[in-house]
Amino acid sequence: PLEMSAKKPVPFLRQVIPVRKKVQRDPRFDDLSGEYKPEIFMKTYSFLESIKKQEKEMVQKQLKKCRNMEQKEKLQRLLNRMTQQEQAQKKQQKLRERELSLKRQQRELAKQGKKPFFLKKSEKRKLELAEKYAELKRSGKLESFLNKKRKRNAIKDKRHLPSQKNL
């Protein structure tokens, strides 16, 4: 605003020079950035996978050389986090591929003149669970998985039973 004399009373409608306000925009939620498509994102940033692989190998080498226990523990946590991220990414990729295959099947059926049939969330979950069991059976870890699940359920059931103190 313009500098005015303090002795004169300020007019009711004074002239103020407008200041352009800086508009901050977040590209995650802005339409100008386009919409997020995971397939395109994965293709564009596929080079990151090789970089992550190199970093993981480097961390493994450092872990072997390291003598300091604190540093070794830190590197071990970092390595675990990297492997977990890798596994989560693979899982996400499998899920995306499964959904794409289902869409392709629906398109084929639509081309043949049949009505499209979309799976419910619960049915998708059942299919995913069946696939998980098949994978566990192939790797031979099904028994241990089921034992752990039984133990977990037994603990949950025990918690709901009345204790001896309450009787």
Steps between C-alpha positions, in 0.01 A plus 500: 500500500599860449657684791259756638532779747411404854345846565229467235210264573494196276225519236227238520569365150873525462691386192701184569748362247414131452784257569501182297477208734735213422291192433659183626389183330560139588565291186352193668153652511514747212325433170776678309736213580272241341363189662705225663528181300718238672589321173638817345677591825667157517615524136634852544692427819604141422867605513463545877476123546857450378623781724323346801654163417849654494436678830381176658816319387712785635324481839555122508873547434522764773316269738758224441795735555354684799638424847316762706187342652290819494589566137436134415155514660419820311606346169299186576185709558563687176544173311179359650311813402634478144395135465156573644451786254608273216255229609217753535572631152493147355172431678352823364618408149338155526174657615508747209569220252215292640257790466621568146443137404148512646430817299629333183272202559203733550581680174517169315164393641353840408627459143325162483177673599479385862424731790804608702524346847701684763631326810410628845770593746430189707533274195826669403624440855404131477688466171802670653488269801474193276802620303692558823425145618607358163827695522562379857428142395749527212772636727421244773425757770126434524518290819703756694269780380189309611659417838577866562146594401356236737714628789397860431132404494540296819650801679211716380247243624676473837477875545121487467457214749433598862809481719530317834510832690154598383336176619 
